[in-house]
């Protein structure tokens, strides 16, 4: 046994012990971290030591020192933001990705991971009911998925307007009008900013945050030139979906490219009981999502899907003499994403889909929505609790009368530690937001969530 292999074996064995202990603690540990970053800075900082430490000792020190500062995000009782857990097959395959140490940019250099990602992409298109000719790229998260899709849109819209973006850049180019719903996620605006497209025009939305098609029609009719319309699958507060058939019909009338931001909501297409929420979305031009949120693969794994493969590859691709291409393949992975060097993110997606099958994905997504409905029903029965959204997917927003009481209840829930839920502000009110995103969240955890909120409310009223 070589010295190098032996060192790997000891370090990986140590990592496995600590990882198994961490996962085993999730069922009953407090969800929140015990200490803040300021308490850990000294332990992880200070002068860089001159002499090193054996790899397994580094792993032991890292795990033991970090443990008090870890949030139990993989817990079935974690309802904060929109953060999923990790499926066993996806987690284990992610360890393999690190061990294989493949740069996933070139099909010729990394044929196995390229083939796996191509298989995962094909399965995704089938599962989500999206056009089979679409290109699929694996990026860091939903933000970069939206960025990548909108970069393809920018390239195509300007090319169709007779402008050579690659040669002439944006200065002097026809202005692309970008239109978004009033309650779009802020990362859509961020992507537009990254792309130099500026601040979007805001279209009015209804009480659940759904874009109003008539308002979109009026906004598009009020101008001319290339247009990009961003729709939403899954409002971050209400969980609502834009009316895709009507909105896309309006956009098509005005010649606009339609992008769908579906960070967590795109997966409704995989669930027969929820597919009605996303009806007509397949007629858009591009779709962005995050496999960590609802499919439950490890960070990081955003997915950019673009119907117009030529536009995506023109926007993202490059040519260099040292890059060796596979003449038999459909093109290289780097042509579909912003990065050249990257890890093989699509492997975990393949493993998750292979372990679940289409029926398993449907059951997982439907289970999350069912847990959200159970939580909403339990909370609606409590005196002084207002459920503010129509709960049809995985989000529940509640308030407790005035803003001060809502903030106090939220703080009590977090301090209690049985569950974790994040506060937010929606429609001019402070709220407590519950996001069901973990594959293991079921009735017991839903009941714990309701009990934790009941206890927090009682404590605030009695204080």
N, C-alpha and C positions, 0 to 999 in steps of 0.2 A: 504494500500500500504506500503510495507516494505521500510525502510530507504535505503537499498541497491538498490532496484529496482528504487526508485525515483531518486537516484543519477545517475544511468545508464541513465534513461530517459532524464534528463536534459542535461547530457553530450552528448548523442547521438543527441538530438535536436540541440544543438549548432553545432556539427560536420556537421549535415545535412544542416544547414543554410549556413555555410561557404563553404561547398562543392558545394552547388547549386550556390552560388555567384561566386565561382571560375569557374565552368563550363560555367556559363552564360557570363563570361568575355572573353572567348576564341575567340569569333568571331571577336573582334575588338581590343583586347589589343596588345601591342607590344609583339613579340614572346620572345625576350631575357629578362633575368632578369634585373631589374633596378639597383641592387647593387650586389657586389661580396661577397663571404663568409667572407672576412676580415672585412667588415662593419657590419656583423651580429654576429661575434664571441662574442663581449662584451654582446650583448643582450641575447644570449643563454648560455653564460659561466659565469665566476665569481664564487664566493664561493657558495656552495650548501646551500640554506636557511635552517634554523633550523625548521621552521614551514611550514607546507604544505599549499595548496591552494585548494579550491573546484574544483571538476573535470571540471565543465562547464567553470569556469574561466580559468583553464589551457588550455582548448580547444580554448577559445577566444583569449588568449594571444598568443598561438602557431600560430594560423591562421593569426592573424593580424601582428605579428612580422615577420613571414616567407614570407608573400605575396610579398614584393618587391624583394625577392631573388629567386622567383620561375620562372623557365623556362616554357613557355607554350608548353611543349612537347605534350600534347593532342590536340593541335591546328591543324586544317586542313592545316595551313600554315607552319607547322614545317617539314622541309625536311632534318634535320641533322642526321648524322650517319645512322643507320637503326633502328628507334625507332617508334613503332606504337602507336596509341591511345587506347582507351578503349571503347568497346561496352556497351550500357546501361545495358543489362542483365548481362554481365560479371562483371561490376562494382558493381551492386546491390548484386549479389550473393557473391562477395568477402566480402562485409560487413557482410553477413550472416555467411560466413566461420569464420570471426573473432568473431562474437557473439556466434556462436555454440561452438567455442573453443574446437574442437575435435582434438586429436592427431591421425593423419591418418596412423599410422604405422601398426596397427593390425585390421584385419577384424572383429575379435570377439569383440573388444572394441569399434569400431566405424563403425557399420554395414552400417549405412546410407551413410556416405561419401565413404566407400569402394565400395558400390554398384554403387554410382554415378560415381566414377572414373573408375570402370570397364565398365560402360556404355559408358563413354567418350572415353575410349581406343578402345572399339569395333567400335564406330562410326568413330574414326580417321582412323583405318585400312580400313574400308569400303570406306571412303571419299578419302583417298590417294591411294587406290588400292594396299595396301601392304598385305603380306601373313597373313591369318586369324589366324594362330597358333602363331604369334609373341606376345611377351610380351611388354607391354607399361608401362613405369615408368615416374612419374612426378617429375622433379628435378628443380633446381633453375633457370637455363638458358641454352643457347646453349652450353656454355663451359662445364658445367657438364653433359649435354646430350651426347656430344662427349666423355667425360671422361668415362661415364658409359658404353657406347657402346664399347669403345676400351678396357675397363676392361674385358668385356665379351669375346672380341676377344683374349685378352692375355691369359685368362683362357683356352679357347678352343684350341688355337694353341699349348700351352704348354702341355695340356693334350693329344692331338693327337700325340705330339712328345715324349710321355712317361714320362713327367715331372710332379710331384705332386707339384703344386705351393703352395697349402694351407699348406702343411707340410714342404716343403724345401725352400720356398721363391724364389727369383730371382738369388741369388748367385750360379753360376755354371750352371744355366739353359741354354738351347739352346738360342742363340740370335735370337730375332724376328726382321726381317728386316722390317722397316716401310718406305713406299714410298708415297710421296705426290706430288701434282702439284706445279709448281713454284709459282703460285698465290693463294695457299690455304690460308685460314684465319689463323692468328697467334695462335688462340686458339687451333687449332689442335696440333700444336707443344707443347703448354702448357699442354694439356692433356697427350701427350706422356711423357712429362717431369714428370708430377705428377705420372705416372705409372712406372717410372724407365726405360722407353724404349729408352731413349736417343734421339739424334738428327736424324731426318728422312733423307733419301736419297731424293733428289729433282729431279723431272722429268720435262722436258721442257714443256712449254705451248705455245699456239699460241698467236696472237696479242690481242685477247680478254680474255686471261687468261685460256683458256680451255686446260686441259691436253692432250698431244699428245699420243695416244695409242701405236704407234710404239716405241716411246721413253720409255714408260712403259715396253713394251715387252723386249726391250734391257736391261733395268735396272734389271728386274727380272731374265732374262737369265744369267746375270753376277754374280749371286750368288746362294746360296742354303739355305735350311732350312725354318722354318716358316716365313710367310710373311703377312703383313697387308698393304693393299692399301686403302688410303683415297681419295675419290672423292668429288666433290663439286657440289652442286645444288644452283647456285646463287653466282657469283663472287661479292665481296663487292663493286667493282668499276664498272665493266661492266655489272653486272647482268647475265653473261654468265653461261652456264651449261656444265659440262664435257660431252663428248660423251659416255654415259653410256653403250649402247650395245657393242661397240667395246672395251672399257676399261674393262668392267666386263668379257668379253670373254677372253681377255688377262690374267686377274688376275686368272680366273678359270683354265686356261691352266697350270699355275704355282702353283696351290693349295693355293692361297692366300685368306684370309678373306677380304671382301670388305665393307668398311664403307662409308656412304654418309653424309657429313656435309651439311645440308640443313637449316641453321638457319632461313632464310626467303624464300628461294627458293623452299623448299619442297612443299609449298602450291600451286605451279603451277599445281600439280597433281590433285587438286580439281577443276580446271577451264578448261572446254572443249577447249576453244580457246588457251590455253597455254600448254595443256598436252603434246604436241609434244616436248616441251623443255626438258621434264624429261623422255622421252620414254626409257624403259628398266631398269630404276632405281630400279624397284621392284625385280630384280634378285640379288641385293646386300644382305648382311648379316645383316646389321644394319643401322639405320638412326637416325640422331639427328636434332632437330628443336627447335624453340622458339615460343610458342603460342602468346607471346606479340607482336612480330614483324609484322606478317601479319594477323593472326586471330584476333588480337586486344583484348586480355584479359589483366588484370592488371599484374604488376610485382608481384612475379617472377613466371615464368612458362615455363621451358624447358621441352622437351619431348624426352625420349630415347626409341627407338623401336628396338627390337632385335628378329630376326627370331628364334634363338636357345635359347629357354626359359631356358633350363637346364644350359647353359653356363652363362646366365645373373644371375640366382639365385645362382649359385655356386660362382660367382665372388662377388656378393653383399650381399648374405644372411648370417645370423648367427643363432646360437641356444643358447637359455638361458632358464633355468628352470622356470623363472618367466613370460615368454611370453606365453600367453594362445592363442592357435591356434584354428581357426574355422575348425572343422573336415569336414564340408560340402563344404568348399570353394576351390577355385583353388590356394590357397596359399595367403600369406600376402603381402600387399603393400611394406613393408620394404625390402622384398627380391629382389626388382627390382631397388632400388635407394641407394645412399650412406648414406642417413640419416636414423636414427631410428625415432627420434621425428621430426615431420614436420607438417605444415599446409596442409589442403586438397586442393592442387593446382588444381587438376583435376576438382573441382566443377565449376570453372569459365569456363573451356573448355567446360564442358557439357552445361552450360547455354548459352555460345556463339553459340554452334552448334545447340542447341534446338531453339534459337531465330532466327537463320538464315536459318536453313535447308541447304541441299546440294546446292540448287539453289542460296540461299543467299550468301553462301561462294564463289561459283563460280563468282557471280556478284561482290562481294567485291574485290576479287583478280584481276579479269579482269578490274575492275574500276581503281585500282591502276596502272596497266600496261598502261591503256589508258591515264591516266593523265600524266604519265612519257613520253609517246609518244607525247602528246600535248605540253608539256614543251620543249621537244627536238626539235620539229618542229618549235616552236616559236623562240627558241634560234638560230636555224640554219639559220633563216632569218635575223639575226642581223649582221651587218658588224663588222668584227673583232672577232667573236665568233666561236670557233671550237668545235663541238660536237665530242668527241674522241672515243666513244664506239658505237657499234651496239645496238640501244635501242630496245630490244625485251621483256624486263620485267619491272622492277620498278626502275632501276638505270640510271642516266644520268650524264656523266662526261664532263665538258667543260673547255676550257682554253681560254685565251685572249692574245694570242701572247706569250710574254716572261713571265717567272716566276714572276718577280716583279709586272707586271701588273695584273696577276692572283691573287696574294696575296692581292694587293691593292683593287681589285674589291670584293674579298671575304670579306675583312674587312669592306668595305662600305655597302655591303648587310647586314651583321650582325648588323652594327651600325644603319642602316635605320630602322630595326625592323619589317617591314611588313612580312618578311619571315625569316626563319633561315635555312642556308645551311652550311655544314662543308667543310673546305678545306682539301685536302689530297695530296698525291703524288703518281702518277701512271705512270709506264713506263718512269721513269726519267723526269717527268714533274710535276710541281705544278698544281693542278686542283681545281675546285669548283665542289663538288659532290652533286647531288640532289637525295635523296632517298624518294620515295613516299611510305609511310607505313601506312597512316591513312585512316580509312574507310570513313571519311567525305570529303576527298580531291577530288574535282571535277573540272569542267571547270573554274569556277570563281577563285579558288585558283591557278590553273595552269596559268591563265592569270596574276594574281597578281605576281606570281613567275617570269614570263618573264618580266613584267614591272619593278620589283625591280632590276633585273639584268641589264636591259637596262639603268635604271637611274644611277645605280652604275657605269657602264662602262662609261657613258657620263660624270659623275662627275670626274672620274679618268683621262679621256682624257683632261678634261678642267682644271685640277689642275696644 
